[in-house]
Amino acid sequence: MNAQKVIVIGINGHVGHHIAKAFVGAGWDVAGFGRSNKQPITGVRFVKGDAEDVEAMRAAIGDTEVVVNALNLPYHQWDQGRMEAQNQRVIAALGTSGKTLLFPGNIYNYAAGDRYVTPDLKPRPQTARGEIRVRVEAMYQAAAQRGDIQAIILRAGDFYGPESRFDWFDLAMLREAKKGRFAMMGVRGVGHSWAYLPDVGRAFEKLAWHRKQFGAFENFHFAGNYVTPEQMAAAAVAAAPTKLKVGTFPRVLFNVVGLVDPLMRAVSKMSYLWENPMELKDTRLDAILGPDFATPFDDAVATTVAPFFAAERLAA
C-alpha cells in the first residue's frame, strides 16, 4: 500500500522540522518546501521554492492530500497585513482542492483572565498580535466553511525541544549556561503552558491520520506541560551535567532593549502570558492521543538542555 503524502510548507523552521520528522517516523511520504535545504532531514524530499510564489506552492503541493503550514514571519514583522498576506497565499495555493491544511495555533487569541483555555472558549485577544492570529484563523475557517479545504488548527503553548534556537531556553533561561546560570522565566508559583516540539509533531500526525473523522474546520488545544518557573528550573538543574545557579530572568530587559530593538519591543507586549495562569485543555484531543502519548516532562527537558552543554556550544 502506498504511503500517505504530506508536505510541510516552511520546512526550515523549528516547528516544521519537528513536524516533518514525526510524519517520517510514522511512515508517511514526506516533502518539505523551502527556499533552501539548510537542514536536511532523512526521509524528507526537499522541494525548492518561495512561499511568496503561489504557483510554486501549488505545484509543490500537487496531489498531496495533507499540507502543513509551518511558515512564520519574524515576530516583529507580523503587522501591516504581512501575516494575513502570507497565510492568504497558502489558501490561494490550496484553492478549492478540498485538501487538509494543518496549522499551528498559539495562545495569543486569549486574554489574561482565561484560566482554562479550551476549544469552545471564545477568543478575546488583548494585544495586536492576538488580533492578528484571530484574523488568520478566521481566514482558514472561512475557506473551510466554503468547502474549499479542511482546516485543522492545533493550538499549543511556548515551544521547546532539541535542535531549536530562538526559543526561551536559548534566549533567556540557558543563555548563560556556560557561566553555570539558569534564569527562571515568569512569576514564581504561576503556571505557564509549554509544548515539547517532538510531541507537537506527533500530535499533528495523529490529527492528519484521523482527519476523515473530523469536520471541515477543527480547533484542538494541546495541553503540553503546564508548569511553574520553579518546576521548569528544577527539571533543568537535574538534567544539566554541571551545577547551575538559579536566578530570575529580568524581564524588564525586554522593555529597555525594546526601545531600540523591534523584536524585543514586540516580546514585551506579551508579558501577560507569563504573569497569569492560562492552561490549555482539550479532553477530545486527549482521547485521540491516548493516555501515554506525552514524553515525560523531565525527559523532555533533559533532551532540550543537553545540547546547551555540548563542547562545541560551550566553546562558542
Phi and psi restraints in degrees (value plus and minus 20) as a CYANA .aco file:
   2 ASN   PHI     -89.5   -49.5
   2 ASN   PSI     122.5   162.5
   3 ALA   PHI     -90.5   -50.5
   3 ALA   PSI     128.4   168.4
   4 GLN   PHI     -88.4   -48.4
   4 GLN   PSI     130.1   170.1
   5 LYS   PHI    -125.5   -85.5
   5 LYS   PSI     121.5   161.5
   6 VAL   PHI    -161.1  -121.1
   6 VAL   PSI     124.7   164.7
   7 ILE   PHI    -145.0  -105.0
   7 ILE   PSI     115.3   155.3
   8 VAL   PHI    -123.6   -83.6
   8 VAL   PSI      92.7   132.7
   9 ILE   PHI    -105.4   -65.4
   9 ILE   PSI      97.3   137.3
  10 GLY   PHI      75.5   115.5
  10 GLY   PSI      29.0    69.0
  11 ILE   PHI     -87.2   -47.2
  11 ILE   PSI     -43.0    -3.0
  12 ASN   PHI    -104.7   -64.7
  12 ASN   PSI     -33.0     7.0
  13 GLY   PHI     -94.2   -54.2
  13 GLY   PSI     138.6   178.6
  14 HIS   PHI     -85.8   -45.8
  14 HIS   PSI     -50.4   -10.4
  15 VAL   PHI     -89.9   -49.9
  15 VAL   PSI     -71.2   -31.2
  16 GLY   PHI     -79.3   -39.3
  16 GLY   PSI     -56.9   -16.9
  17 HIS   PHI     -80.3   -40.3
  17 HIS   PSI     -68.7   -28.7
  18 HIS   PHI     -93.0   -53.0
  18 HIS   PSI     -53.9   -13.9
  19 ILE   PHI     -83.5   -43.5
  19 ILE   PSI     -64.9   -24.9
  20 ALA   PHI     -80.1   -40.1
  20 ALA   PSI     -64.2   -24.2
  21 LYS   PHI     -79.9   -39.9
  21 LYS   PSI     -59.7   -19.7
  22 ALA   PHI     -84.7   -44.7
  22 ALA   PSI     -61.6   -21.6
  23 PHE   PHI     -86.8   -46.8
  23 PHE   PSI     -60.1   -20.1
  24 VAL   PHI     -79.3   -39.3
  24 VAL   PSI     -65.9   -25.9
  25 GLY   PHI     -81.5   -41.5
  25 GLY   PSI     -46.7    -6.7
  26 ALA   PHI    -112.6   -72.6
  26 ALA   PSI     -16.1    23.9
  27 GLY   PHI      70.9   110.9
  27 GLY   PSI      -6.4    33.6
  28 TRP   PHI     -98.1   -58.1
  28 TRP   PSI     140.5   180.5
  29 ASP   PHI    -106.9   -66.9
  29 ASP   PSI      89.3   129.3
  30 VAL   PHI    -133.0   -93.0
  30 VAL   PSI     111.7   151.7
  31 ALA   PHI    -138.7   -98.7
  31 ALA   PSI     131.0   171.0
  32 GLY   PHI    -147.4  -107.4
  32 GLY   PSI     109.6   149.6
  33 PHE   PHI    -127.6   -87.6
  33 PHE   PSI     108.6   148.6
  34 GLY   PHI    -190.2  -150.2
  34 GLY   PSI     152.6   192.6
  35 ARG   PHI     -96.7   -56.7
  35 ARG   PSI     -44.7    -4.7
  36 SER   PHI    -169.7  -129.7
  36 SER   PSI     138.9   178.9
  37 ASN   PHI    -121.1   -81.1
  37 ASN   PSI      37.3    77.3
  38 LYS   PHI     -94.7   -54.7
  38 LYS   PSI     -37.5     2.5
  39 GLN   PHI    -150.7  -110.7
  39 GLN   PSI      53.1    93.1
  40 PRO   PHI     -77.0   -37.0
  40 PRO   PSI     121.7   161.7
  41 ILE   PHI    -140.9  -100.9
  41 ILE   PSI     106.7   146.7
  42 THR   PHI     -78.9   -38.9
  42 THR   PSI     107.3   147.3
  43 GLY   PHI      74.0   114.0
  43 GLY   PSI     -22.0    18.0
  44 VAL   PHI    -130.0   -90.0
  44 VAL   PSI     105.6   145.6
  45 ARG   PHI    -106.1   -66.1
  45 ARG   PSI      97.3   137.3
  46 PHE   PHI    -102.4   -62.4
  46 PHE   PSI     115.4   155.4
  47 VAL   PHI    -140.7  -100.7
  47 VAL   PSI      96.5   136.5
  48 LYS   PHI     -98.8   -58.8
  48 LYS   PSI     113.9   153.9
  49 GLY   PHI     156.7   196.7
  49 GLY   PSI     147.7   187.7
  50 ASP   PHI    -129.8   -89.8
  50 ASP   PSI     109.5   149.5
  51 ALA   PHI     -89.0   -49.0
  51 ALA   PSI     -27.8    12.2
  52 GLU   PHI    -103.3   -63.3
  52 GLU   PSI     -27.2    12.8
  53 ASP   PHI    -124.1   -84.1
  53 ASP   PSI      81.4   121.4
  54 VAL   PHI     -79.8   -39.8
  54 VAL   PSI     -63.5   -23.5
  55 GLU   PHI     -84.8   -44.8
  55 GLU   PSI     -56.9   -16.9
  56 ALA   PHI     -84.7   -44.7
  56 ALA   PSI     -61.9   -21.9
  57 MET   PHI     -84.5   -44.5
  57 MET   PSI     -64.4   -24.4
  58 ARG   PHI     -80.4   -40.4
  58 ARG   PSI     -61.8   -21.8
  59 ALA   PHI     -86.0   -46.0
  59 ALA   PSI     -59.7   -19.7
  60 ALA   PHI     -86.2   -46.2
  60 ALA   PSI     -57.5   -17.5
  61 ILE   PHI     -87.1   -47.1
  61 ILE   PSI     -65.3   -25.3
  62 GLY   PHI      30.7    70.7
  62 GLY   PSI    -145.1  -105.1
  63 ASP   PHI    -114.1   -74.1
  63 ASP   PSI      -8.2    31.8
  64 THR   PHI     -88.1   -48.1
  64 THR   PSI     112.3   152.3
  65 GLU   PHI    -107.3   -67.3
  65 GLU   PSI     -45.8    -5.8
  66 VAL   PHI    -139.4   -99.4
  66 VAL   PSI     107.4   147.4
  67 VAL   PHI    -143.4  -103.4
  67 VAL   PSI     107.1   147.1
  68 VAL   PHI    -122.9   -82.9
  68 VAL   PSI     103.2   143.2
  69 ASN   PHI    -114.3   -74.3
  69 ASN   PSI      76.8   116.8
  70 ALA   PHI    -124.9   -84.9
  70 ALA   PSI      -0.7    39.3
  71 LEU   PHI     -91.4   -51.4
  71 LEU   PSI     127.1   167.1
  72 ASN   PHI    -177.7  -137.7
  72 ASN   PSI     104.8   144.8
  73 LEU   PHI     -92.1   -52.1
  73 LEU   PSI     133.9   173.9
  74 PRO   PHI     -71.2   -31.2
  74 PRO   PSI     123.2   163.2
  75 TYR   PHI     -70.3   -30.3
  75 TYR   PSI     -60.7   -20.7
  76 HIS   PHI    -106.6   -66.6
  76 HIS   PSI     -13.2    26.8
  77 GLN   PHI    -133.2   -93.2
  77 GLN   PSI       0.1    40.1
  78 TRP   PHI     -96.6   -56.6
  78 TRP   PSI     -41.7    -1.7
  79 ASP   PHI    -103.1   -63.1
  79 ASP   PSI    -192.9  -152.9
  80 GLN   PHI      37.3    77.3
  80 GLN   PSI       8.6    48.6
  81 GLY   PHI      57.5    97.5
  81 GLY   PSI     -14.5    25.5
  82 ARG   PHI     -90.4   -50.4
  82 ARG   PSI     -59.0   -19.0
  83 MET   PHI     -85.7   -45.7
  83 MET   PSI     -63.7   -23.7
  84 GLU   PHI     -82.7   -42.7
  84 GLU   PSI     -61.8   -21.8
  85 ALA   PHI     -83.7   -43.7
  85 ALA   PSI     -60.4   -20.4
  86 GLN   PHI     -79.9   -39.9
  86 GLN   PSI     -65.6   -25.6
  87 ASN   PHI     -94.0   -54.0
  87 ASN   PSI     -51.4   -11.4
  88 GLN   PHI     -83.0   -43.0
  88 GLN   PSI     -53.8   -13.8
  89 ARG   PHI     -85.5   -45.5
  89 ARG   PSI     -57.9   -17.9
  90 VAL   PHI     -84.6   -44.6
  90 VAL   PSI     -64.4   -24.4
  91 ILE   PHI     -80.3   -40.3
  91 ILE   PSI     -61.8   -21.8
  92 ALA   PHI     -84.0   -44.0
  92 ALA   PSI     -58.7   -18.7
  93 ALA   PHI     -85.2   -45.2
  93 ALA   PSI     -53.7   -13.7
  94 LEU   PHI     -96.0   -56.0
  94 LEU   PSI     -50.3   -10.3
  95 GLY   PHI      39.4    79.4
  95 GLY   PSI    -154.1  -114.1
  96 THR   PHI    -130.4   -90.4
  96 THR   PSI      16.7    56.7
  97 SER   PHI     -94.8   -54.8
  97 SER   PSI     -40.3    -0.3
  98 GLY   PHI      56.3    96.3
  98 GLY   PSI     -11.2    28.8
  99 LYS   PHI     -89.5   -49.5
  99 LYS   PSI     142.9   182.9
 100 THR   PHI    -112.4   -72.4
 100 THR   PSI     106.2   146.2
 101 LEU   PHI    -129.4   -89.4
 101 LEU   PSI     103.8   143.8
 102 LEU   PHI    -124.4   -84.4
 102 LEU   PSI     114.0   154.0
 103 PHE   PHI    -158.5  -118.5
 103 PHE   PSI     108.6   148.6
 104 PRO   PHI     -96.8   -56.8
 104 PRO   PSI     100.6   140.6
 105 GLY   PHI    -118.8   -78.8
 105 GLY   PSI     150.1   190.1
 106 ASN   PHI    -155.4  -115.4
 106 ASN   PSI    -193.3  -153.3
 107 ILE   PHI    -112.3   -72.3
 107 ILE   PSI     -19.9    20.1
 108 TYR   PHI     -81.8   -41.8
 108 TYR   PSI     -40.9    -0.9
 109 ASN   PHI     -86.7   -46.7
 109 ASN   PSI     -29.7    10.3
 110 TYR   PHI    -140.1  -100.1
 110 TYR   PSI     146.9   186.9
 111 ALA   PHI    -128.8   -88.8
 111 ALA   PSI     150.7   190.7
 112 ALA   PHI     -78.4   -38.4
 112 ALA   PSI     -52.6   -12.6
 113 GLY   PHI    -101.3   -61.3
 113 GLY   PSI     -21.1    18.9
 114 ASP   PHI    -104.8   -64.8
 114 ASP   PSI      65.5   105.5
 115 ARG   PHI     -82.5   -42.5
 115 ARG   PSI     -68.1   -28.1
 116 TYR   PHI    -133.4   -93.4
 116 TYR   PSI      98.3   138.3
 117 VAL   PHI    -119.7   -79.7
 117 VAL   PSI      80.3   120.3
 118 THR   PHI    -129.4   -89.4
 118 THR   PSI     141.3   181.3
 119 PRO   PHI     -80.4   -40.4
 119 PRO   PSI     -45.6    -5.6
 120 ASP   PHI    -109.3   -69.3
 120 ASP   PSI     -19.1    20.9
 121 LEU   PHI     -96.6   -56.6
 121 LEU   PSI     110.0   150.0
 122 LYS   PHI     -90.5   -50.5
 122 LYS   PSI     110.7   150.7
 123 PRO   PHI     -80.9   -40.9
 123 PRO   PSI     120.7   160.7
 124 ARG   PHI    -168.2  -128.2
 124 ARG   PSI      54.7    94.7
 125 PRO   PHI     -83.4   -43.4
 125 PRO   PSI     123.0   163.0
 126 GLN   PHI    -134.5   -94.5
 126 GLN   PSI     -11.9    28.1
 127 THR   PHI    -155.0  -115.0
 127 THR   PSI     143.8   183.8
 128 ALA   PHI     -81.8   -41.8
 128 ALA   PSI     -57.6   -17.6
 129 ARG   PHI     -89.0   -49.0
 129 ARG   PSI     -53.6   -13.6
 130 GLY   PHI     -84.3   -44.3
 130 GLY   PSI     -60.8   -20.8
 131 GLU   PHI     -83.0   -43.0
 131 GLU   PSI     -58.1   -18.1
 132 ILE   PHI     -82.7   -42.7
 132 ILE   PSI     -66.0   -26.0
 133 ARG   PHI     -82.9   -42.9
 133 ARG   PSI     -58.9   -18.9
 134 VAL   PHI     -82.7   -42.7
 134 VAL   PSI     -62.9   -22.9
 135 ARG   PHI     -83.6   -43.6
 135 ARG   PSI     -61.7   -21.7
 136 VAL   PHI     -83.2   -43.2
 136 VAL   PSI     -65.7   -25.7
 137 GLU   PHI     -84.4   -44.4
 137 GLU   PSI     -55.1   -15.1
 138 ALA   PHI     -83.6   -43.6
 138 ALA   PSI     -53.7   -13.7
 139 MET   PHI     -83.0   -43.0
 139 MET   PSI     -63.2   -23.2
 140 TYR   PHI     -88.5   -48.5
 140 TYR   PSI     -59.2   -19.2
 141 GLN   PHI     -82.6   -42.6
 141 GLN   PSI     -61.8   -21.8
 142 ALA   PHI     -83.1   -43.1
 142 ALA   PSI     -62.7   -22.7
 143 ALA   PHI     -83.1   -43.1
 143 ALA   PSI     -58.7   -18.7
 144 ALA   PHI     -88.2   -48.2
 144 ALA   PSI     -62.0   -22.0
 145 GLN   PHI     -87.5   -47.5
 145 GLN   PSI     -46.2    -6.2
 146 ARG   PHI     -94.2   -54.2
 146 ARG   PSI     -33.9     6.1
 147 GLY   PHI      68.3   108.3
 147 GLY   PSI     -10.9    29.1
 148 ASP   PHI     -93.8   -53.8
 148 ASP   PSI     -59.4   -19.4
 149 ILE   PHI    -165.2  -125.2
 149 ILE   PSI     149.7   189.7
 150 GLN   PHI    -123.5   -83.5
 150 GLN   PSI     109.6   149.6
 151 ALA   PHI    -139.7   -99.7
 151 ALA   PSI     106.6   146.6
 152 ILE   PHI    -144.0  -104.0
 152 ILE   PSI      99.2   139.2
 153 ILE   PHI    -122.2   -82.2
 153 ILE   PSI     112.9   152.9
 154 LEU   PHI    -136.2   -96.2
 154 LEU   PSI      89.2   129.2
 155 ARG   PHI    -110.9   -70.9
 155 ARG   PSI     117.8   157.8
 156 ALA   PHI    -164.7  -124.7
 156 ALA   PSI     146.6   186.6
 157 GLY   PHI    -102.2   -62.2
 157 GLY   PSI    -177.1  -137.1
 158 ASP   PHI     -87.6   -47.6
 158 ASP   PSI     109.9   149.9
 159 PHE   PHI     -95.6   -55.6
 159 PHE   PSI     126.6   166.6
 160 TYR   PHI    -172.0  -132.0
 160 TYR   PSI     142.6   182.6
 161 GLY   PHI     135.7   175.7
 161 GLY   PSI     156.8   196.8
 162 PRO   PHI     -90.0   -50.0
 162 PRO   PSI     133.9   173.9
 163 GLU   PHI      47.9    87.9
 163 GLU   PSI     -10.5    29.5
 164 SER   PHI    -123.0   -83.0
 164 SER   PSI     128.3   168.3
 165 ARG   PHI    -144.3  -104.3
 165 ARG   PSI     142.1   182.1
 166 PHE   PHI      43.2    83.2
 166 PHE   PSI       6.2    46.2
 167 ASP   PHI    -120.3   -80.3
 167 ASP   PSI    -195.7  -155.7
 168 TRP   PHI     -91.7   -51.7
 168 TRP   PSI     -44.7    -4.7
 169 PHE   PHI     -84.3   -44.3
 169 PHE   PSI     -63.3   -23.3
 170 ASP   PHI     -95.0   -55.0
 170 ASP   PSI     -63.5   -23.5
 171 LEU   PHI    -101.3   -61.3
 171 LEU   PSI     -45.3    -5.3
 172 ALA   PHI    -158.0  -118.0
 172 ALA   PSI     -83.4   -43.4
 173 MET   PHI     -84.4   -44.4
 173 MET   PSI     -61.0   -21.0
 174 LEU   PHI    -138.6   -98.6
 174 LEU   PSI       5.5    45.5
 175 ARG   PHI     -87.7   -47.7
 175 ARG   PSI     -39.9     0.1
 176 GLU   PHI    -135.6   -95.6
 176 GLU   PSI      17.2    57.2
 177 ALA   PHI     -78.9   -38.9
 177 ALA   PSI     -59.5   -19.5
 178 LYS   PHI     -86.8   -46.8
 178 LYS   PSI     -37.3     2.7
 179 LYS   PHI    -115.7   -75.7
 179 LYS   PSI     -16.0    24.0
 180 GLY   PHI      55.1    95.1
 180 GLY   PSI      14.1    54.1
 181 ARG   PHI    -144.0  -104.0
 181 ARG   PSI     121.7   161.7
 182 PHE   PHI    -143.4  -103.4
 182 PHE   PSI     108.8   148.8
 183 ALA   PHI    -128.8   -88.8
 183 ALA   PSI      95.4   135.4
 184 MET   PHI     -88.9   -48.9
 184 MET   PSI     118.1   158.1
 185 MET   PHI    -121.7   -81.7
 185 MET   PSI     122.0   162.0
 186 GLY   PHI      79.7   119.7
 186 GLY   PSI    -186.1  -146.1
 187 VAL   PHI    -127.8   -87.8
 187 VAL   PSI     111.7   151.7
 188 ARG   PHI     -73.1   -33.1
 188 ARG   PSI     112.5   152.5
 189 GLY   PHI      63.5   103.5
 189 GLY   PSI     -27.3    12.7
 190 VAL   PHI    -123.0   -83.0
 190 VAL   PSI     102.5   142.5
 191 GLY   PHI     -88.4   -48.4
 191 GLY   PSI     135.7   175.7
 192 HIS   PHI    -159.0  -119.0
 192 HIS   PSI     124.3   164.3
 193 SER   PHI    -108.5   -68.5
 193 SER   PSI     102.2   142.2
 194 TRP   PHI    -140.0  -100.0
 194 TRP   PSI     135.8   175.8
 195 ALA   PHI    -157.9  -117.9
 195 ALA   PSI      98.5   138.5
 196 TYR   PHI     -96.8   -56.8
 196 TYR   PSI      99.4   139.4
 197 LEU   PHI     -77.2   -37.2
 197 LEU   PSI     -62.8   -22.8
 198 PRO   PHI     -79.2   -39.2
 198 PRO   PSI     -55.3   -15.3
 199 ASP   PHI     -90.6   -50.6
 199 ASP   PSI     -59.1   -19.1
 200 VAL   PHI     -80.2   -40.2
 200 VAL   PSI     -64.0   -24.0
 201 GLY   PHI     -79.4   -39.4
 201 GLY   PSI     -64.4   -24.4
 202 ARG   PHI     -87.6   -47.6
 202 ARG   PSI     -52.9   -12.9
 203 ALA   PHI     -85.5   -45.5
 203 ALA   PSI     -61.2   -21.2
 204 PHE   PHI     -80.3   -40.3
 204 PHE   PSI     -62.4   -22.4
 205 GLU   PHI     -82.9   -42.9
 205 GLU   PSI     -61.1   -21.1
 206 LYS   PHI     -80.7   -40.7
 206 LYS   PSI     -63.9   -23.9
 207 LEU   PHI     -85.3   -45.3
 207 LEU   PSI     -59.5   -19.5
 208 ALA   PHI     -83.0   -43.0
 208 ALA   PSI     -61.6   -21.6
 209 TRP   PHI     -81.7   -41.7
 209 TRP   PSI     -58.0   -18.0
 210 HIS   PHI    -114.9   -74.9
 210 HIS   PSI      -9.3    30.7
 211 ARG   PHI     -77.0   -37.0
 211 ARG   PSI     -51.2   -11.2
 212 LYS   PHI     -92.4   -52.4
 212 LYS   PSI     -30.5     9.5
 213 GLN   PHI    -109.2   -69.2
 213 GLN   PSI     -26.4    13.6
 214 PHE   PHI    -122.6   -82.6
 214 PHE   PSI     147.0   187.0
 215 GLY   PHI     -99.3   -59.3
 215 GLY   PSI    -195.2  -155.2
 216 ALA   PHI     -86.6   -46.6
 216 ALA   PSI     -53.8   -13.8
 217 PHE   PHI    -152.5  -112.5
 217 PHE   PSI     106.1   146.1
 218 GLU   PHI    -152.6  -112.6
 218 GLU   PSI     126.0   166.0
 219 ASN   PHI    -150.8  -110.8
 219 ASN   PSI      89.8   129.8
 220 PHE   PHI    -131.8   -91.8
 220 PHE   PSI     128.5   168.5
 221 HIS   PHI    -137.8   -97.8
 221 HIS   PSI     102.2   142.2
 222 PHE   PHI    -109.1   -69.1
 222 PHE   PSI      96.6   136.6
 223 ALA   PHI     -84.2   -44.2
 223 ALA   PSI     -63.0   -23.0
 224 GLY   PHI      39.4    79.4
 224 GLY   PSI    -157.1  -117.1
 225 ASN   PHI    -138.3   -98.3
 225 ASN   PSI      93.5   133.5
 226 TYR   PHI    -121.7   -81.7
 226 TYR   PSI      82.6   122.6
 227 VAL   PHI    -157.1  -117.1
 227 VAL   PSI     137.7   177.7
 228 THR   PHI    -101.9   -61.9
 228 THR   PSI     145.1   185.1
 229 PRO   PHI     -77.4   -37.4
 229 PRO   PSI     -56.5   -16.5
 230 GLU   PHI     -85.3   -45.3
 230 GLU   PSI     -59.6   -19.6
 231 GLN   PHI     -86.9   -46.9
 231 GLN   PSI     -60.3   -20.3
 232 MET   PHI     -84.9   -44.9
 232 MET   PSI     -62.5   -22.5
 233 ALA   PHI     -83.1   -43.1
 233 ALA   PSI     -63.1   -23.1
 234 ALA   PHI     -81.5   -41.5
 234 ALA   PSI     -61.6   -21.6
 235 ALA   PHI     -86.9   -46.9
 235 ALA   PSI     -60.0   -20.0
 236 ALA   PHI     -87.8   -47.8
 236 ALA   PSI     -63.0   -23.0
 237 VAL   PHI     -82.4   -42.4
 237 VAL   PSI     -61.9   -21.9
 238 ALA   PHI     -85.0   -45.0
 238 ALA   PSI     -50.7   -10.7
 239 ALA   PHI    -105.1   -65.1
 239 ALA   PSI     -43.8    -3.8
 240 ALA   PHI     -89.8   -49.8
 240 ALA   PSI     120.2   160.2
 241 PRO   PHI     -96.7   -56.7
 241 PRO   PSI     -32.1     7.9
 242 THR   PHI    -145.7  -105.7
 242 THR   PSI     143.0   183.0
 243 LYS   PHI     -88.5   -48.5
 243 LYS   PSI     114.8   154.8
 244 LEU   PHI    -135.8   -95.8
 244 LEU   PSI     113.6   153.6
 245 LYS   PHI    -109.4   -69.4
 245 LYS   PSI     106.4   146.4
 246 VAL   PHI    -115.2   -75.2
 246 VAL   PSI     107.1   147.1
 247 GLY   PHI    -150.7  -110.7
 247 GLY   PSI    -186.0  -146.0
 248 THR   PHI    -138.3   -98.3
 248 THR   PSI     112.5   152.5
 249 PHE   PHI     -89.4   -49.4
 249 PHE   PSI     106.8   146.8
 250 PRO   PHI     -96.8   -56.8
 250 PRO   PSI      71.1   111.1
 251 ARG   PHI     -85.5   -45.5
 251 ARG   PSI     -33.0     7.0
 252 VAL   PHI     -81.3   -41.3
 252 VAL   PSI     -41.7    -1.7
 253 LEU   PHI     -80.1   -40.1
 253 LEU   PSI     -53.4   -13.4
 254 PHE   PHI     -80.5   -40.5
 254 PHE   PSI     -59.9   -19.9
 255 ASN   PHI     -88.6   -48.6
 255 ASN   PSI     -61.9   -21.9
 256 VAL   PHI     -88.2   -48.2
 256 VAL   PSI     -71.9   -31.9
 257 VAL   PHI     -85.7   -45.7
 257 VAL   PSI     -49.8    -9.8
 258 GLY   PHI     -83.4   -43.4
 258 GLY   PSI     -36.6     3.4
 259 LEU   PHI     -83.9   -43.9
 259 LEU   PSI     -46.8    -6.8
 260 VAL   PHI    -142.7  -102.7
 260 VAL   PSI     -32.6     7.4
 261 ASP   PHI    -137.5   -97.5
 261 ASP   PSI      93.5   133.5
 262 PRO   PHI     -83.5   -43.5
 262 PRO   PSI     -50.9   -10.9
 263 LEU   PHI     -84.2   -44.2
 263 LEU   PSI     -69.3   -29.3
 264 MET   PHI     -87.0   -47.0
 264 MET   PSI     -51.8   -11.8
 265 ARG   PHI     -83.3   -43.3
 265 ARG   PSI     -60.5   -20.5
 266 ALA   PHI     -86.9   -46.9
 266 ALA   PSI     -61.5   -21.5
 267 VAL   PHI     -82.3   -42.3
 267 VAL   PSI     -61.0   -21.0
 268 SER   PHI     -81.9   -41.9
 268 SER   PSI     -47.6    -7.6
 269 LYS   PHI     -95.1   -55.1
 269 LYS   PSI     -29.5    10.5
 270 MET   PHI    -122.9   -82.9
 270 MET   PSI      -1.0    39.0
 271 SER   PHI     -81.5   -41.5
 271 SER   PSI     -44.5    -4.5
 272 TYR   PHI     -81.1   -41.1
 272 TYR   PSI     -44.6    -4.6
 273 LEU   PHI     -88.2   -48.2
 273 LEU   PSI     -42.8    -2.8
 274 TRP   PHI    -114.3   -74.3
 274 TRP   PSI     -40.5    -0.5
 275 GLU   PHI    -115.0   -75.0
 275 GLU   PSI     -32.0     8.0
 276 ASN   PHI    -149.7  -109.7
 276 ASN   PSI     123.0   163.0
 277 PRO   PHI     -93.9   -53.9
 277 PRO   PSI      97.9   137.9
 278 MET   PHI    -156.9  -116.9
 278 MET   PSI      83.4   123.4
 279 GLU   PHI    -130.0   -90.0
 279 GLU   PSI     106.0   146.0
 280 LEU   PHI     -97.0   -57.0
 280 LEU   PSI     111.8   151.8
 281 LYS   PHI    -158.8  -118.8
 281 LYS   PSI     122.1   162.1
 282 ASP   PHI    -183.1  -143.1
 282 ASP   PSI      76.0   116.0
 283 THR   PHI     -86.2   -46.2
 283 THR   PSI     -50.7   -10.7
 284 ARG   PHI     -85.5   -45.5
 284 ARG   PSI     -66.3   -26.3
 285 LEU   PHI     -85.7   -45.7
 285 LEU   PSI     -59.6   -19.6
 286 ASP   PHI     -76.2   -36.2
 286 ASP   PSI     -60.4   -20.4
 287 ALA   PHI     -88.0   -48.0
 287 ALA   PSI     -56.6   -16.6
 288 ILE   PHI     -87.4   -47.4
 288 ILE   PSI     -62.5   -22.5
 289 LEU   PHI     -96.6   -56.6
 289 LEU   PSI     -52.3   -12.3
 290 GLY   PHI      73.0   113.0
 290 GLY   PSI     141.0   181.0
 291 PRO   PHI     -89.8   -49.8
 291 PRO   PSI     -45.3    -5.3
 292 ASP   PHI    -128.6   -88.6
 292 ASP   PSI       6.4    46.4
 293 PHE   PHI     -92.4   -52.4
 293 PHE   PSI     -67.1   -27.1
 294 ALA   PHI     -92.6   -52.6
 294 ALA   PSI     123.1   163.1
 295 THR   PHI     -85.7   -45.7
 295 THR   PSI     112.2   152.2
 296 PRO   PHI     -72.1   -32.1
 296 PRO   PSI     118.5   158.5
 297 PHE   PHI     -74.2   -34.2
 297 PHE   PSI     -67.8   -27.8
 298 ASP   PHI     -81.3   -41.3
 298 ASP   PSI     -57.7   -17.7
 299 ASP   PHI     -87.9   -47.9
 299 ASP   PSI     -60.7   -20.7
 300 ALA   PHI     -82.6   -42.6
 300 ALA   PSI     -64.0   -24.0
 301 VAL   PHI     -86.6   -46.6
 301 VAL   PSI     -61.0   -21.0
 302 ALA   PHI     -80.8   -40.8
 302 ALA   PSI     -61.7   -21.7
 303 THR   PHI     -86.1   -46.1
 303 THR   PSI     -52.8   -12.8
 304 THR   PHI     -94.4   -54.4
 304 THR   PSI     -59.7   -19.7
 305 VAL   PHI     -92.8   -52.8
 305 VAL   PSI     -57.4   -17.4
 306 ALA   PHI     -70.2   -30.2
 306 ALA   PSI     -66.4   -26.4
 307 PRO   PHI     -82.3   -42.3
 307 PRO   PSI     -43.1    -3.1
 308 PHE   PHI     -89.6   -49.6
 308 PHE   PSI     -36.7     3.3
 309 PHE   PHI    -132.4   -92.4
 309 PHE   PSI      -8.1    31.9
 310 ALA   PHI     -85.5   -45.5
 310 ALA   PSI     125.6   165.6
 311 ALA   PHI     -76.5   -36.5
 311 ALA   PSI     -61.4   -21.4
 312 GLU   PHI     -89.2   -49.2
 312 GLU   PSI     -49.6    -9.6
 313 ARG   PHI     -97.4   -57.4
 313 ARG   PSI     -59.9   -19.9
 314 LEU   PHI     -85.7   -45.7
 314 LEU   PSI     -47.9    -7.9
 315 ALA   PHI    -102.3   -62.3
 315 ALA   PSI     -33.5     6.5
